[in-house]
Amino acid sequence: MLRIAYFILAHAQAEQLARLVIQLNGADRHFYIHIDANTPTTVFEAMQTAIQATKAHVTFIDRQPCRWGGFSLVDASLRLIKAALSDGFDWGVLLSGQDYPIHSNQYIEFFLSESKFSGFIDLKPKHDFNVDYRYQAWHFEKLNGKKTGKLLQKIQRIANRHGLQRTLPAPISQIYAGSQWWMLKQSTCQALVEFIEENPKVVRFFQYTLVPDEMFFQTLLMHTDLAPQLCHNAMRYLEWEQGAWSPKTFAPAEIPQLEHRPDLFARKFSADLESARALSLLQEAQKSQNKL
């Protein structure tokens, strides 16, 4: 039996989080969950209660405040990995509370057990996802979205045009980027942690970048010996609207069509009743078809 550790980053919607855990639950499944410390205590307690009712094997790690565009999201993901490494697993899968599997647990396990890759992580070519401005200038998480932070960014853009840029710390020679979500073998997670321990300057560098969760894991893994063994596809289906900073939320009518996607998971889904019903129908379709 394949041991799968699901790493979940969530901040709201207790019932939606519980629905995700219930759908993925099974033998040799362990859920490691981080709830944003910005989440009100009453909501956090409701999330804990909902998860406890699932009877799944769950570990809540210590909460910390998370901000969009900041290193706090990377740090929370790393702490989820380290918690799971102490228990042991075969594959680790990073999810948000708004994700959902679009294939059966049986199929997900079969797919991962048959894989020859050490990990699945989104890696986009530079002409599709240019993130130079995110790391060539200094970005302070506490200033993200504030007037002071925006002013600082404008000043640094001018400086960048005159050749004043941050330099990459050794042994990093190139930045790689893509979507935040991934699936990694335990050995890959261990290699990542070891790389961090051996290169603390790299972590400090990314602490002052913008949206590092879309660069950090890609960049570090591509500088390890496991780089040739990575699949540059996270097996995650997202749809982006023009100019949007986050993927669109699937409408209930669009959900049944997701079953025909080759990806294993999709995001984002709403917590509304219509979406819940559509996802329930998707589950029933999964049960009625032999995907293997």
Stockholm file with secondary structure:
# STOCKHOLM 1.0

chainA/1-292         MLRIAYFILAHAQAEQLARLVIQLNGADRHFYIHIDANTPTTVFEAMQTAIQATKAHVTFIDRQPCRWGGFSLVDASLRLIKAALSDGFDWGVLLSGQDYPIHSNQYIEFFLSESKFSGFIDLKPKHDFNVDYRYQAWHFEKLNGKKTGKLLQKIQRIANRHGLQRTLPAPISQIYAGSQWWMLKQSTCQALVEFIEENPKVVRFFQYTLVPDEMFFQTLLMHTDLAPQLCHNAMRYLEWEQGAWSPKTFAPAEIPQLEHRPDLFARKFSADLESARALSLLQEAQKSQNKL
#=GR chainA/1-292 SS CCCEEEEEEECSCHHHHHHHHHHHCCTTEEEEEEECTTSCHHHHHHHHHHHHTTTCCEEECCCCCCCTTSTHHHHHHHHHHHHHHTTCCSEEEEEETTCEESSCHHHHHHHHHHCCCSEEECCCCTTTCCCHHHHHSCCCGGGTTSHHHHHHHHHHHHHHHTTCCCCCCTTCCCCCCCCSCEEEEHHHHHHHHHHHHHCHHHHHHHTTSSSGGGTHHHHHHTTSTTGGGEESCCSEECCCCTTCSSCCCCCGGGGGGGGGSSCSEECCCCCSHHHHHHHHHHHHHHHHSCCC
#=GC SS_cons         CCCEEEEEEECSCHHHHHHHHHHHCCTTEEEEEEECTTSCHHHHHHHHHHHHTTTCCEEECCCCCCCTTSTHHHHHHHHHHHHHHTTCCSEEEEEETTCEESSCHHHHHHHHHHCCCSEEECCCCTTTCCCHHHHHSCCCGGGTTSHHHHHHHHHHHHHHHTTCCCCCCTTCCCCCCCCSCEEEEHHHHHHHHHHHHHCHHHHHHHTTSSSGGGTHHHHHHTTSTTGGGEESCCSEECCCCTTCSSCCCCCGGGGGGGGGSSCSEECCCCCSHHHHHHHHHHHHHHHHSCCC
//
